[in-house]
Amino acid sequence: MQQINHHKKLLSRTEYYDWLKELPEGYCPFCDTKNNTVIKTGVLWNLELCLAPYWRYHFLLVPKRHIKVFSEISPAELTEFFEMVNSTMQILESAKLTHLNGELINRYLFFWRYRGVQLDPLYNVSKPNHFHFHIVPEKEHLWDLVADKDATKIDLEQVRKLFK
């Protein structure tokens, strides 16, 4: 297997896309146990700093077993997942971290995404398909810039019918 460059620092998004382009086909950076962004390890999960964070203090909970979607998580993995989320939040809340402007971080956002296609056409890179759960600081109006102004233009009855 090709030698993979491991990082001693976090990457900008541009540096991250350049790094992804260098990876051999089939390589999963989340499965690589030498990943040096691991902060805390459990039996079934790792807590990592996001290698290419969107925001400061951007963490990922990553299952050690390669799974693609949340529904593949085993009961044991689900139990440890909740334990890791709870302990991570206790640590973050007691640390009294601040945003760059000095404002106390007192809100966090949790998310994962499903990608039907791994290819990012803008950067022409394939993104890892290993499930991971984001824990990031949030503040009021963080999403205002990306909110869809047409989000309310939806037929509620049509959506309800989809789930009947």
Secondary structure, DSSP 8 states (H G I E B T S, - for coil): -------SS---HHHHHHHHHHS-TT--TTT-TT-TTEEEE-SSEEEEE-SS-SSTT-EEEEESS--SSGGG--HHHHHHHHHHHHHHHHHHHHHT-B-TTS-B---EEEE----S--EETTTTEE---S--EEEEE--TTTTTTT--TTTT-S-HHHHHHHT-
